[in-house]
Amino acid sequence: MQRNRNVWKTKVNLNIKKLCVGADSVLDLYDRQEYIRNRYKETIHITRMFPKRFEEILKGGSIYWVIKGKLCVRQEILKIE
């Protein structure tokens, strides 16, 4: 019996999960990002490690922010530099 291999081809986005250290609420994250937006005229997040699979992330991936141990916020990733 032959299987249709196209059945298993589904689009799955690759995402990044980040701990928002020091934040007590979503409002804290918003305030931090508002400060960055005012300073740099865009929302940026700097990490020490460049993602190895960045091409896959750019095809619809997001950052999921963890605040106080709970997955709280999703932000779409528009570019990686």
VMD Tcl script that builds the backbone (N, CA, C; Angstrom):
set m [mol new atoms 243]
animate dup $m
set s [atomselect $m all]
$s set {name element resname resid chain x y z} {
  {N N MET 1 A 0.833 -1.170 0.000}
  {CA C MET 1 A 0.000 0.000 0.000}
  {C C MET 1 A 0.886 1.244 0.000}
  {N N GLN 2 A 0.603 2.194 -0.878}
  {CA C GLN 2 A 1.372 3.424 -0.961}
  {C C GLN 2 A 0.687 4.526 -0.175}
  {N N ARG 3 A 1.498 5.301 0.496}
  {CA C ARG 3 A 0.969 6.439 1.232}
  {C C ARG 3 A 1.139 7.703 0.408}
  {N N ASN 4 A 0.196 8.572 0.518}
  {CA C ASN 4 A 0.302 9.866 -0.134}
  {C C ASN 4 A 1.198 10.747 0.737}
  {N N ARG 5 A 2.400 11.030 0.283}
  {CA C ARG 5 A 3.373 11.780 1.079}
  {C C ARG 5 A 2.965 13.228 1.294}
  {N N ASN 6 A 2.100 13.759 0.456}
  {CA C ASN 6 A 1.667 15.144 0.615}
  {C C ASN 6 A 0.770 15.345 1.831}
  {N N VAL 7 A 0.209 14.276 2.350}
  {CA C VAL 7 A -0.657 14.382 3.519}
  {C C VAL 7 A 0.126 14.926 4.710}
  {N N TRP 8 A 1.384 14.587 4.831}
  {CA C TRP 8 A 2.190 14.962 5.985}
  {C C TRP 8 A 2.848 16.326 5.837}
  {N N LYS 9 A 2.729 16.945 4.673}
  {CA C LYS 9 A 3.362 18.245 4.462}
  {C C LYS 9 A 2.426 19.352 4.942}
  {N N THR 10 A 2.678 19.832 6.139}
  {CA C THR 10 A 1.917 20.942 6.677}
  {C C THR 10 A 2.881 22.062 7.033}
  {N N LYS 11 A 2.385 23.277 7.006}
  {CA C LYS 11 A 3.229 24.423 7.326}
  {C C LYS 11 A 3.271 24.599 8.837}
  {N N VAL 12 A 4.451 24.510 9.398}
  {CA C VAL 12 A 4.655 24.715 10.823}
  {C C VAL 12 A 5.663 25.837 10.986}
  {N N ASN 13 A 5.275 26.863 11.717}
  {CA C ASN 13 A 6.171 27.989 11.941}
  {C C ASN 13 A 7.145 27.679 13.067}
  {N N LEU 14 A 8.360 28.147 12.917}
  {CA C LEU 14 A 9.368 28.030 13.959}
  {C C LEU 14 A 9.331 29.306 14.783}
  {N N ASN 15 A 9.220 29.172 16.093}
  {CA C ASN 15 A 9.087 30.323 16.985}
  {C C ASN 15 A 10.220 30.359 17.991}
  {N N ILE 16 A 10.330 31.494 18.664}
  {CA C ILE 16 A 11.326 31.681 19.718}
  {C C ILE 16 A 10.579 31.950 21.018}
  {N N LYS 17 A 10.996 31.291 22.078}
  {CA C LYS 17 A 10.443 31.535 23.403}
  {C C LYS 17 A 11.495 32.283 24.217}
  {N N LYS 18 A 11.115 33.443 24.780}
  {CA C LYS 18 A 12.061 34.268 25.538}
  {C C LYS 18 A 11.518 34.552 26.928}
  {N N LEU 19 A 12.398 34.480 27.918}
  {CA C LEU 19 A 12.041 34.858 29.280}
  {C C LEU 19 A 12.188 36.365 29.418}
  {N N CYS 20 A 11.173 37.007 29.931}
  {CA C CYS 20 A 11.215 38.452 30.146}
  {C C CYS 20 A 11.620 38.670 31.608}
  {N N VAL 21 A 12.912 38.612 31.854}
  {CA C VAL 21 A 13.460 38.656 33.210}
  {C C VAL 21 A 13.252 40.041 33.816}
  {N N GLY 22 A 12.748 40.063 35.031}
  {CA C GLY 22 A 12.546 41.316 35.746}
  {C C GLY 22 A 11.190 41.943 35.542}
  {N N ALA 23 A 10.432 41.479 34.572}
  {CA C ALA 23 A 9.098 42.032 34.328}
  {C C ALA 23 A 8.080 41.344 35.223}
  {N N ASP 24 A 7.160 42.126 35.752}
  {CA C ASP 24 A 6.098 41.585 36.590}
  {C C ASP 24 A 4.786 41.425 35.839}
  {N N SER 25 A 4.683 42.086 34.667}
  {CA C SER 25 A 3.419 42.041 33.930}
  {C C SER 25 A 3.671 42.348 32.454}
  {N N VAL 26 A 2.624 42.173 31.667}
  {CA C VAL 26 A 2.687 42.515 30.246}
  {C C VAL 26 A 2.936 44.013 30.096}
  {N N LEU 27 A 2.390 44.800 31.005}
  {CA C LEU 27 A 2.607 46.251 30.959}
  {C C LEU 27 A 4.083 46.602 31.123}
  {N N ASP 28 A 4.807 45.868 31.963}
  {CA C ASP 28 A 6.252 46.088 32.111}
  {C C ASP 28 A 6.969 45.859 30.777}
  {N N LEU 29 A 6.643 44.769 30.092}
  {CA C LEU 29 A 7.238 44.497 28.781}
  {C C LEU 29 A 6.888 45.606 27.801}
  {N N TYR 30 A 5.624 46.041 27.804}
  {CA C TYR 30 A 5.195 47.108 26.908}
  {C C TYR 30 A 5.986 48.395 27.188}
  {N N ASP 31 A 6.142 48.743 28.463}
  {CA C ASP 31 A 6.886 49.959 28.823}
  {C C ASP 31 A 8.339 49.885 28.369}
  {N N ARG 32 A 8.964 48.731 28.532}
  {CA C ARG 32 A 10.350 48.558 28.068}
  {C C ARG 32 A 10.446 48.729 26.558}
  {N N GLN 33 A 9.511 48.117 25.835}
  {CA C GLN 33 A 9.547 48.205 24.379}
  {C C GLN 33 A 9.172 49.599 23.894}
  {N N GLU 34 A 8.318 50.289 24.620}
  {CA C GLU 34 A 7.971 51.674 24.270}
  {C C GLU 34 A 9.203 52.573 24.399}
  {N N TYR 35 A 9.999 52.348 25.435}
  {CA C TYR 35 A 11.258 53.094 25.609}
  {C C TYR 35 A 12.192 52.839 24.417}
  {N N ILE 36 A 12.326 51.583 24.017}
  {CA C ILE 36 A 13.171 51.222 22.865}
  {C C ILE 36 A 12.621 51.848 21.576}
  {N N ARG 37 A 11.309 51.805 21.391}
  {CA C ARG 37 A 10.702 52.410 20.188}
  {C C ARG 37 A 10.972 53.911 20.128}
  {N N ASN 38 A 10.879 54.585 21.263}
  {CA C ASN 38 A 11.147 56.030 21.301}
  {C C ASN 38 A 12.613 56.341 21.005}
  {N N ARG 39 A 13.487 55.475 21.461}
  {CA C ARG 39 A 14.930 55.715 21.279}
  {C C ARG 39 A 15.418 55.345 19.882}
  {N N TYR 40 A 14.979 54.195 19.355}
  {CA C TYR 40 A 15.500 53.675 18.083}
  {C C TYR 40 A 14.508 53.752 16.924}
  {N N LYS 41 A 13.307 54.237 17.190}
  {CA C LYS 41 A 12.261 54.398 16.166}
  {C C LYS 41 A 11.745 53.070 15.605}
  {N N GLU 42 A 12.000 51.974 16.290}
  {CA C GLU 42 A 11.459 50.666 15.936}
  {C C GLU 42 A 11.568 49.752 17.148}
  {N N THR 43 A 10.794 48.688 17.150}
  {CA C THR 43 A 10.872 47.717 18.230}
  {C C THR 43 A 11.983 46.734 17.908}
  {N N ILE 44 A 12.981 46.667 18.782}
  {CA C ILE 44 A 14.095 45.732 18.579}
  {C C ILE 44 A 14.308 44.926 19.858}
  {N N HIS 45 A 14.910 43.775 19.681}
  {CA C HIS 45 A 15.326 42.956 20.816}
  {C C HIS 45 A 16.699 42.388 20.481}
  {N N ILE 46 A 17.652 42.628 21.350}
  {CA C ILE 46 A 19.030 42.181 21.122}
  {C C ILE 46 A 19.290 40.948 21.975}
  {N N THR 47 A 19.814 39.909 21.332}
  {CA C THR 47 A 20.205 38.701 22.050}
  {C C THR 47 A 21.685 38.438 21.797}
  {N N ARG 48 A 22.290 37.632 22.627}
  {CA C ARG 48 A 23.712 37.349 22.427}
  {C C ARG 48 A 23.951 36.239 21.411}
  {N N MET 49 A 22.916 35.448 21.138}
  {CA C MET 49 A 23.052 34.346 20.187}
  {C C MET 49 A 22.176 34.601 18.961}
  {N N PHE 50 A 22.737 34.452 17.767}
  {CA C PHE 50 A 21.986 34.583 16.524}
  {C C PHE 50 A 21.320 33.240 16.239}
  {N N PRO 51 A 20.023 33.221 15.931}
  {CA C PRO 51 A 19.353 31.932 15.703}
  {C C PRO 51 A 19.902 31.200 14.475}
  {N N LYS 52 A 20.213 29.924 14.637}
  {CA C LYS 52 A 20.763 29.129 13.538}
  {C C LYS 52 A 19.748 28.917 12.428}
  {N N ARG 53 A 18.489 28.824 12.787}
  {CA C ARG 53 A 17.436 28.534 11.802}
  {C C ARG 53 A 16.624 29.798 11.489}
  {N N PHE 54 A 17.340 30.942 11.361}
  {CA C PHE 54 A 16.680 32.222 11.186}
  {C C PHE 54 A 15.813 32.284 9.933}
  {N N GLU 55 A 16.203 31.580 8.880}
  {CA C GLU 55 A 15.409 31.609 7.646}
  {C C GLU 55 A 14.015 31.021 7.882}
  {N N GLU 56 A 13.949 29.973 8.687}
  {CA C GLU 56 A 12.657 29.367 9.009}
  {C C GLU 56 A 11.823 30.281 9.913}
  {N N ILE 57 A 12.487 30.966 10.820}
  {CA C ILE 57 A 11.792 31.881 11.723}
  {C C ILE 57 A 11.153 33.021 10.937}
  {N N LEU 58 A 11.838 33.505 9.925}
  {CA C LEU 58 A 11.334 34.623 9.130}
  {C C LEU 58 A 10.131 34.262 8.260}
  {N N LYS 59 A 9.817 33.007 8.152}
  {CA C LYS 59 A 8.666 32.564 7.356}
  {C C LYS 59 A 7.404 32.484 8.206}
  {N N GLY 60 A 7.222 33.435 9.103}
  {CA C GLY 60 A 5.993 33.481 9.900}
  {C C GLY 60 A 6.184 33.189 11.370}
  {N N GLY 61 A 7.416 33.187 11.847}
  {CA C GLY 61 A 7.669 32.898 13.252}
  {C C GLY 61 A 7.377 34.073 14.168}
  {N N SER 62 A 7.326 33.786 15.458}
  {CA C SER 62 A 7.023 34.795 16.465}
  {C C SER 62 A 7.934 34.619 17.672}
  {N N ILE 63 A 7.996 35.675 18.480}
  {CA C ILE 63 A 8.602 35.576 19.811}
  {C C ILE 63 A 7.445 35.393 20.786}
  {N N TYR 64 A 7.541 34.389 21.613}
  {CA C TYR 64 A 6.583 34.188 22.694}
  {C C TYR 64 A 7.278 34.579 23.996}
  {N N TRP 65 A 6.757 35.595 24.663}
  {CA C TRP 65 A 7.359 36.115 25.884}
  {C C TRP 65 A 6.789 35.399 27.098}
  {N N VAL 66 A 7.694 34.941 27.978}
  {CA C VAL 66 A 7.316 34.284 29.227}
  {C C VAL 66 A 7.543 35.284 30.362}
  {N N ILE 67 A 6.467 35.605 31.093}
  {CA C ILE 67 A 6.539 36.545 32.212}
  {C C ILE 67 A 6.040 35.826 33.464}
  {N N LYS 68 A 6.884 35.793 34.468}
  {CA C LYS 68 A 6.552 35.125 35.735}
  {C C LYS 68 A 6.144 33.672 35.523}
  {N N GLY 69 A 6.825 32.985 34.602}
  {CA C GLY 69 A 6.583 31.565 34.378}
  {C C GLY 69 A 5.392 31.244 33.492}
  {N N LYS 70 A 4.728 32.268 32.944}
  {CA C LYS 70 A 3.558 32.044 32.100}
  {C C LYS 70 A 3.799 32.619 30.710}
  {N N LEU 71 A 3.386 31.884 29.708}
  {CA C LEU 71 A 3.469 32.343 28.325}
  {C C LEU 71 A 2.395 33.412 28.143}
  {N N CYS 72 A 2.815 34.667 27.956}
  {CA C CYS 72 A 1.866 35.777 28.023}
  {C C CYS 72 A 1.671 36.551 26.721}
  {N N VAL 73 A 2.726 36.710 25.934}
  {CA C VAL 73 A 2.675 37.636 24.805}
  {C C VAL 73 A 3.267 36.981 23.570}
  {N N ARG 74 A 2.634 37.232 22.428}
  {CA C ARG 74 A 3.164 36.794 21.130}
  {C C ARG 74 A 3.443 38.034 20.294}
  {N N GLN 75 A 4.662 38.104 19.723}
  {CA C GLN 75 A 5.019 39.186 18.812}
  {C C GLN 75 A 5.560 38.582 17.526}
  {N N GLU 76 A 5.037 39.049 16.409}
  {CA C GLU 76 A 5.500 38.580 15.107}
  {C C GLU 76 A 6.928 39.071 14.852}
  {N N ILE 77 A 7.755 38.218 14.278}
  {CA C ILE 77 A 9.117 38.589 13.915}
  {C C ILE 77 A 9.112 39.047 12.462}
  {N N LEU 78 A 9.530 40.289 12.228}
  {CA C LEU 78 A 9.520 40.863 10.891}
  {C C LEU 78 A 10.874 40.761 10.196}
  {N N LYS 79 A 11.952 40.873 10.975}
  {CA C LYS 79 A 13.294 40.751 10.400}
  {C C LYS 79 A 14.283 40.344 11.479}
  {N N ILE 80 A 15.399 39.793 11.040}
  {CA C ILE 80 A 16.494 39.395 11.928}
  {C C ILE 80 A 17.777 39.947 11.334}
  {N N GLU 81 A 18.492 40.713 12.110}
  {CA C GLU 81 A 19.767 41.294 11.645}
  {C C GLU 81 A 20.899 40.854 12.539}
}
mol reanalyze $m
mol bondsrecalc $m
mol representation Tube
mol addrep $m
